Amino acid sequence: MEKRKRIFTPEYKAAQKLRCEKYKSSEKYIAKKNSLEFKAKAKAYRELPSSIAAAKLRNQTPEAKAKQKARNELQEVKDYKSEHAKKPTSKLKRKLWSRTDKAKLAKKKYTNNYKNTETYKIATQKRRETIERKEYLKNYLKTPKGTAIRISINENRRAIKNAATIGDLKEIQNWIAEWKAHQSVYCHWCKDNFNPYQCHVDHVTPLSKGGKHCLTNLVISCAKCNLSKGSKMPDVWLATR
């Protein structure tokens, strides 16, 4: 025999909802909810795999996210979180959590995503241009570690340069001296006007990509464009600017 599906009318549903609300406000329900047995059963139910999966799906809905966002913006919730974060137990939990593989992976993912944002690039550029940063780099390059790094970079560049095809060095030196004698020069890439001593000599085709160290492959570049371009080919770099 086929089982008949029960159909509830709107009136029946409304009456049932009123009965539930009335029961939840009764002393019998409140006493039952506050009992140790009820709390133990509720905790065991929440720890079931099916309950955890259902809670995750429920928390991912737009309604649940909007509700949580509105709750987090309440002043009492903010005050509670700030007070709770100052507790020694909370600090210990955060410290232990930061050492887990899951936390390290999440931090790495967040950092990589943030580094690709325009906000990070602007902040990094501003930090590089500060007087404090320039003084720090100047002092750091005088330390043993900084000196070793500078020597290593120069040796790598010299090795690449020696392996590349080299043009007339006298002609290159005369060209550099000529444009450095001007009061201002134009950057080949961004077309802005700069003091000659703020500019670099840039290889259009990088030496590491088979470029030649000759006048036909050399251009005047501002420090920002040269450092941003690095060892990239011009078409690849210009497409990602």
C-alpha positions as CSV (number, residue, x, y, z in Angstrom):
1,M,0.0,0.0,0.0
2,E,1.4,3.4,-1.0
3,K,2.1,5.7,1.9
4,R,0.1,8.9,1.8
5,K,2.0,12.2,2.1
6,R,0.7,14.4,4.9
7,I,-0.3,17.9,3.8
8,F,-0.2,20.7,6.5
9,T,-2.3,23.8,5.9
10,P,-0.8,27.3,6.7
11,E,-3.2,27.6,9.6
12,Y,-2.0,24.4,11.1
13,K,1.7,25.4,10.7
14,A,1.0,28.8,12.3
15,A,-0.8,27.2,15.3
16,Q,2.1,24.7,15.7
17,K,4.6,27.5,15.7
18,L,2.7,29.3,18.4
19,R,2.6,26.1,20.5
20,C,6.4,25.7,20.1
21,E,7.1,29.2,21.2
22,K,4.8,28.9,24.2
23,Y,6.5,25.6,25.2
24,K,10.0,27.1,24.9
25,S,9.0,29.9,27.3
26,S,7.6,27.5,29.9
27,E,9.4,26.6,33.1
28,K,9.4,22.9,32.2
29,Y,11.4,23.5,29.0
30,I,13.8,25.9,30.6
31,A,14.5,23.4,33.5
32,K,15.0,20.6,31.0
33,K,17.4,22.7,28.8
34,N,19.5,23.7,31.8
35,S,19.8,20.1,33.1
36,L,23.2,18.3,32.9
37,E,21.7,15.4,31.0
38,F,20.2,17.6,28.3
39,K,23.5,19.5,27.9
40,A,25.5,16.2,27.6
41,K,23.1,14.9,24.9
42,A,23.3,18.2,23.0
43,K,27.1,18.2,23.2
44,A,27.3,14.6,22.0
45,Y,24.9,15.4,19.1
46,R,27.0,18.4,18.0
47,E,30.1,16.2,17.9
48,L,28.6,13.7,15.5
49,P,30.1,13.8,11.9
50,S,26.7,14.4,10.4
51,S,26.0,17.3,12.7
52,I,29.4,18.9,12.0
53,A,28.9,18.6,8.2
54,A,25.4,20.0,8.5
55,A,26.7,23.0,10.6
56,K,29.4,23.7,8.0
57,L,26.9,23.7,5.2
58,R,24.5,25.9,7.2
59,N,27.3,28.4,8.0
60,Q,28.2,28.8,4.3
61,T,24.8,30.1,3.3
62,P,24.5,33.8,2.5
63,E,21.9,34.2,5.3
64,A,24.2,32.7,7.9
65,K,27.1,34.8,6.7
66,A,25.0,38.0,6.8
67,K,23.8,37.2,10.3
68,Q,27.3,36.5,11.6
69,K,28.6,39.7,10.0
70,A,25.8,41.7,11.7
71,R,26.5,40.0,15.0
72,N,30.3,40.8,14.8
73,E,29.5,44.5,14.3
74,L,27.7,44.7,17.6
75,Q,29.6,46.7,20.2
76,E,29.1,44.2,23.0
77,V,30.5,41.4,20.8
78,K,33.6,43.6,20.0
79,D,34.1,44.4,23.7
80,Y,33.8,40.7,24.6
81,K,36.4,39.7,21.9
82,S,38.9,42.3,22.9
83,E,38.6,41.3,26.6
84,H,38.8,37.6,25.7
85,A,41.9,38.1,23.5
86,K,43.8,39.5,26.6
87,K,43.3,36.4,28.6
88,P,46.5,34.2,29.1
89,T,44.6,31.1,28.0
90,S,43.6,32.8,24.7
91,K,47.2,33.9,24.0
92,L,48.4,30.4,24.7
93,K,45.8,28.9,22.3
94,R,46.7,31.4,19.6
95,K,50.4,30.6,20.1
96,L,49.8,26.8,19.8
97,W,47.5,27.2,16.8
98,S,50.1,29.3,15.0
99,R,52.6,26.4,15.2
100,T,50.2,23.9,13.4
101,D,50.7,23.0,9.8
102,K,47.1,24.2,9.0
103,A,47.8,27.7,10.4
104,K,51.2,28.0,8.6
105,L,49.5,27.0,5.3
106,A,46.7,29.5,5.8
107,K,49.2,32.3,6.7
108,K,51.3,31.5,3.6
109,K,48.2,31.5,1.4
110,Y,47.0,34.8,2.8
111,T,50.5,36.4,2.4
112,N,50.8,35.3,-1.2
113,N,47.4,36.7,-2.0
114,Y,48.1,40.0,-0.2
115,K,51.4,40.4,-2.1
116,N,49.6,40.4,-5.4
117,T,47.3,43.2,-4.4
118,E,47.8,46.8,-5.5
119,T,47.7,48.0,-1.9
120,Y,50.8,46.0,-1.0
121,K,52.7,47.2,-4.0
122,I,51.9,50.9,-3.2
123,A,52.8,50.4,0.5
124,T,56.1,48.6,-0.5
125,Q,57.1,51.4,-2.9
126,K,56.3,54.1,-0.2
127,R,58.4,52.1,2.4
128,R,61.3,51.9,0.0
129,E,61.3,55.6,-0.7
130,T,61.4,56.6,3.0
131,I,64.6,58.2,4.5
132,E,64.6,55.6,7.3
133,R,64.6,52.7,4.8
134,K,67.4,54.2,2.7
135,E,69.5,54.8,5.8
136,Y,68.8,51.2,7.1
137,L,69.9,49.7,3.7
138,K,73.0,51.9,3.6
139,N,74.0,50.7,7.1
140,Y,73.0,47.1,6.4
141,L,75.3,46.9,3.3
142,K,78.2,47.8,5.5
143,T,77.6,44.8,7.8
144,P,79.5,41.5,7.1
145,K,76.3,39.9,5.9
146,G,75.3,42.8,3.7
147,T,78.8,43.0,2.2
148,A,78.6,39.2,1.4
149,I,75.3,39.7,-0.3
150,R,76.5,42.6,-2.4
151,I,79.6,40.7,-3.5
152,S,77.5,37.7,-4.4
153,I,75.2,39.8,-6.5
154,N,78.1,41.5,-8.3
155,E,79.8,38.2,-8.9
156,N,76.7,36.6,-10.4
157,R,76.1,39.7,-12.6
158,R,79.7,39.7,-13.7
159,A,79.5,36.0,-14.6
160,I,76.4,36.6,-16.7
161,K,78.0,39.6,-18.3
162,N,81.2,37.7,-19.2
163,A,79.1,35.0,-20.8
164,A,77.1,37.5,-22.9
165,T,78.2,39.1,-26.2
166,I,80.0,42.4,-25.3
167,G,80.2,45.4,-27.6
168,D,82.6,48.3,-27.6
169,L,83.0,49.1,-23.9
170,K,84.6,52.5,-24.7
171,E,81.6,53.5,-26.8
172,I,79.3,52.4,-23.9
173,Q,81.2,54.4,-21.3
174,N,81.1,57.5,-23.5
175,W,77.3,57.1,-24.0
176,I,76.8,56.8,-20.2
177,A,79.0,59.9,-19.5
178,E,77.1,61.8,-22.2
179,W,73.6,61.4,-20.7
180,K,74.8,61.7,-17.1
181,A,76.2,65.2,-18.0
182,H,72.6,66.4,-18.7
183,Q,70.4,68.0,-16.1
184,S,67.6,65.6,-16.7
185,V,66.9,62.5,-18.8
186,Y,63.8,60.5,-19.9
187,C,63.1,57.0,-18.7
188,H,62.8,54.7,-21.8
189,W,59.8,52.8,-20.2
190,C,57.6,55.2,-18.3
191,K,58.7,58.4,-20.3
192,D,59.0,60.4,-17.1
193,N,61.8,63.0,-16.5
194,F,64.5,62.2,-13.9
195,N,67.8,63.4,-12.6
196,P,70.5,61.3,-14.4
197,Y,71.9,60.0,-11.1
198,Q,68.4,58.6,-10.3
199,C,68.5,56.4,-13.4
200,H,70.0,53.1,-14.3
201,V,71.4,51.5,-17.5
202,D,69.0,48.8,-18.4
203,H,69.3,45.9,-20.9
204,V,66.2,45.7,-23.1
205,T,66.8,41.9,-23.6
206,P,68.2,40.7,-20.2
207,L,71.7,39.2,-20.2
208,S,70.3,36.1,-18.6
209,K,67.9,35.7,-21.6
210,G,70.7,35.9,-24.2
211,G,70.8,39.7,-24.5
212,K,74.0,41.5,-25.7
213,H,75.9,44.1,-23.7
214,C,76.1,46.7,-26.5
215,L,74.6,50.1,-27.3
216,T,71.7,48.6,-29.4
217,N,70.5,46.7,-26.3
218,L,71.0,49.4,-23.7
219,V,68.5,52.1,-22.6
220,I,68.1,54.7,-19.8
221,S,65.7,53.5,-17.1
222,C,64.5,54.9,-13.9
223,A,65.2,52.9,-10.7
224,K,61.6,51.9,-10.3
225,C,61.1,50.5,-13.8
226,N,64.5,48.8,-13.8
227,L,63.9,47.0,-10.5
228,S,60.4,46.1,-11.5
229,K,61.5,44.7,-14.8
230,G,64.3,42.7,-13.4
231,S,65.2,39.8,-15.7
232,K,61.9,39.7,-17.5
233,M,61.5,40.2,-21.2
234,P,59.9,43.6,-22.2
235,D,56.7,42.2,-23.6
236,V,56.1,40.0,-20.6
237,W,56.9,42.8,-18.1
238,L,54.8,45.4,-19.9
239,A,51.8,43.1,-20.0
240,T,51.9,42.7,-16.2
241,R,52.5,46.3,-15.2
